[in-house]
């Protein structure tokens, strides 16, 4: 059976990685990939704010996704993708539209529908 190809993406929101947090994320994701049976074919990382989606590492993920270079994106948690919920959901949808699944050891499979607002909740904030 062929292993699914995976890309590891890591991010910390510090200007430098003095405590080895990126390495820790990478190692956790590499271990997770091995446990599930994914073959890591690439990786990218960013040092910077999760509010900025113009990060080079995240752009590398998009380019590789559009080129169909991998099947699975591994992130430590959805917050590593970004801190702006609308942009994060848009990114997840874009990746999903490329036929790629996103997995996190903490959150399992991450899907665009995980962030959908149930219709019965729309507009209720004005009722409180």
C-alpha positions as CSV (number, residue, x, y, z in Angstrom):
1,X,0.0,0.0,0.0
2,X,1.4,3.4,-1.0
3,X,1.8,5.9,1.8
4,X,0.0,9.2,1.4
5,X,2.4,12.1,0.9
6,X,2.4,14.8,3.6
7,X,3.7,18.4,3.9
8,X,4.6,19.7,7.4
9,X,3.9,23.4,8.1
10,X,5.2,25.0,11.3
11,X,4.8,28.6,12.6
12,X,5.7,30.5,15.7
13,X,4.8,34.1,16.3
14,X,8.2,35.3,17.5
15,X,10.9,37.1,15.5
16,X,13.4,34.3,16.3
17,X,13.2,30.8,17.6
18,X,15.4,30.9,20.7
19,X,13.7,28.0,22.5
20,X,13.5,25.5,19.6
21,X,9.7,25.7,19.3
22,X,9.8,25.2,15.5
23,X,12.0,22.2,15.9
24,X,9.6,20.8,18.5
25,X,6.6,21.3,16.2
26,X,8.4,19.7,13.3
27,X,9.4,16.7,15.4
28,X,5.9,16.2,16.8
29,X,4.5,16.3,13.3
30,X,7.1,14.0,11.9
31,X,6.3,11.5,14.6
32,X,2.6,11.9,14.0
33,X,3.2,11.3,10.3
34,X,5.1,8.1,11.0
35,X,2.5,6.8,13.4
36,X,-0.3,7.3,10.8
37,X,1.7,6.1,7.9
38,X,2.2,9.3,5.9
39,X,5.4,9.9,4.0
40,X,6.8,13.5,4.5
41,X,7.7,14.9,1.2
42,X,8.2,18.6,2.1
43,X,8.0,21.2,4.8
44,X,8.0,24.9,5.4
45,X,7.9,27.2,8.4
46,X,7.4,30.8,9.4
47,X,8.5,33.1,12.1
48,X,5.8,35.7,12.5
49,X,2.3,36.8,13.2
50,X,-0.7,34.5,12.5
51,X,-2.6,37.6,11.3
52,X,-0.3,38.0,8.3
53,X,-1.2,35.4,5.6
54,X,1.6,36.6,3.2
55,X,4.2,34.5,5.0
56,X,6.7,32.7,2.7
57,X,6.2,29.3,4.4
58,X,2.5,29.5,4.0
59,X,2.8,30.6,0.4
60,X,5.1,27.6,-0.2
61,X,2.3,25.4,1.1
62,X,-0.2,27.0,-1.4
63,X,2.2,26.6,-4.3
64,X,2.9,23.0,-3.5
65,X,-0.8,22.3,-3.0
66,X,-1.7,23.8,-6.3
67,X,1.1,21.7,-7.9
68,X,-0.5,18.6,-6.3
69,X,2.9,17.9,-4.6
70,X,1.3,16.3,-1.5
71,X,-2.0,14.9,-0.3
72,X,-1.9,15.7,3.4
73,X,-1.0,19.0,5.2
74,X,0.2,18.5,8.8
75,X,0.0,21.3,11.3
76,X,0.5,21.3,15.1
77,X,-2.9,23.0,15.5
78,X,-5.2,25.1,13.4
79,X,-3.8,28.2,15.1
80,X,-0.5,27.6,13.4
81,X,-2.2,28.3,10.0
82,X,-3.4,31.7,11.3
83,X,-5.1,33.8,14.0
84,X,-7.5,35.6,11.7
85,X,-10.5,33.2,11.5
86,X,-11.9,34.4,8.2
87,X,-8.5,34.1,6.5
88,X,-7.8,30.8,8.2
89,X,-11.1,29.3,7.0
90,X,-10.4,30.7,3.5
91,X,-7.0,29.0,3.5
92,X,-8.5,25.7,4.7
93,X,-11.1,25.9,1.9
94,X,-8.4,26.6,-0.7
95,X,-6.3,23.7,0.4
96,X,-9.4,21.4,0.5
97,X,-10.3,22.6,-3.0
98,X,-6.9,21.3,-4.1
99,X,-7.9,17.8,-2.9
100,X,-5.7,18.0,0.2
101,X,-6.7,17.0,3.7
102,X,-5.4,18.8,6.8
103,X,-4.5,16.9,10.0
104,X,-3.3,18.0,13.4
105,X,-2.2,15.6,16.2
106,X,-4.3,17.8,18.6
107,X,-7.4,18.3,16.5
108,X,-7.5,15.4,14.1
109,X,-8.8,16.1,10.6
110,X,-9.5,19.8,10.0
111,X,-12.2,20.5,7.5
112,X,-13.8,23.8,6.3
113,X,-17.2,22.6,7.7
114,X,-15.6,22.6,11.2
115,X,-15.9,26.4,11.1
116,X,-19.4,26.7,9.7
117,X,-21.9,28.7,11.8
118,X,-25.1,26.7,12.3
119,X,-28.0,28.5,10.6
120,X,-29.9,28.7,13.9
121,X,-27.1,30.8,15.4
122,X,-27.0,33.3,12.6
123,X,-28.3,36.7,13.8
124,X,-28.8,35.6,17.4
125,X,-26.2,37.9,18.8
126,X,-28.7,40.7,18.5
127,X,-31.2,38.8,20.6
128,X,-29.0,38.7,23.7
